[in-house]
């Protein structure tokens, strides 16, 4: 199930959060599920189109389709996490600057079966003179992935939940407290030495996204 992150706290944004959404992709069928933010980025309303990988590729800028396909091909073969700064052409022909982060976990079969990820629309914050700053912010976000994964592991252990639900709890707490996800993850890891990590996680669990 996708987690609703339509106001994901991307680190570059100074005035409010980026329009964003999450998605899931089935590698075998190419079928996708989008949250409302993904529909918004592509210029559609939920239910107006059936989300598929082919539809997503159609709305990528022609120069960015190759790199995006290469990214997904690598993830579908060996799993892992990757990110890309690219452009989306929405249903009205408007170009959007988008940051996508995608993760694929290896299943019991030995190969990844699906990918999950999010897209954040950076169009309003990206001008030509800030492109390098944006890339630096992305590199910083990826560098913090190990910290986020450790925090996710703590949540999984304390609440006995799957990786997706653990990430959802972290993301919702990040939004609720207006705290960047890496900062929140680092603070949770620090609670281990104090011996109260379980209490902290249980106090957060109310923020878990509703299941459907």
KAGI-V945304 format. One record per backbone hydrogen bond with DSSP energy under -0.5 kcal/mol. NH is the residue of the N-H (numbers start at 1). CO is the residue of the C=O. If there is no record, write none. Layout:
# KAGI-V945304
nh | co
NH | CO
NH | CO
This chain:
# KAGI-V945304
nh | co
5 | 3
8 | 5
10 | 8
13 | 10
16 | 14
18 | 8
19 | 121
20 | 6
21 | 119
23 | 117
24 | 33
25 | 115
26 | 31
27 | 25
27 | 113
28 | 113
30 | 26
32 | 51
33 | 24
35 | 22
38 | 35
39 | 35
40 | 36
41 | 37
42 | 38
43 | 39
43 | 40
44 | 39
48 | 45
51 | 49
53 | 30
56 | 52
57 | 53
58 | 54
59 | 55
59 | 56
60 | 57
61 | 87
64 | 61
65 | 61
65 | 62
66 | 62
68 | 64
69 | 65
70 | 66
71 | 67
72 | 68
73 | 69
74 | 70
75 | 71
76 | 72
77 | 73
78 | 74
79 | 75
80 | 104
82 | 102
84 | 100
86 | 84
86 | 98
88 | 96
89 | 59
90 | 88
90 | 94
91 | 42
93 | 90
96 | 88
98 | 86
98 | 96
99 | 120
100 | 84
100 | 98
101 | 118
102 | 82
103 | 116
104 | 80
105 | 114
107 | 111
110 | 107
113 | 105
115 | 25
116 | 103
117 | 23
118 | 101
119 | 21
120 | 99
121 | 19
122 | 97
122 | 120
123 | 97
125 | 122
126 | 122
127 | 125
130 | 127
131 | 128
134 | 130
135 | 131
136 | 132
137 | 133
138 | 134
139 | 135
140 | 136
141 | 137
142 | 138
143 | 139
144 | 140
145 | 142
146 | 143
148 | 144
149 | 145
150 | 146
151 | 147
152 | 148
153 | 149
154 | 150
155 | 151
156 | 152
157 | 153
158 | 154
159 | 155
160 | 156
161 | 156
166 | 162
167 | 163
168 | 164
169 | 165
170 | 166
171 | 167
172 | 168
173 | 169
174 | 170
175 | 171
176 | 172
177 | 173
178 | 174
178 | 175
179 | 174
184 | 180
185 | 181
186 | 182
187 | 183
188 | 184
189 | 185
190 | 186
191 | 187
191 | 188
192 | 189
193 | 190
194 | 190
195 | 191
195 | 192
196 | 191
197 | 191
200 | 196
201 | 197
202 | 198
203 | 199
204 | 200
205 | 201
207 | 204
208 | 205
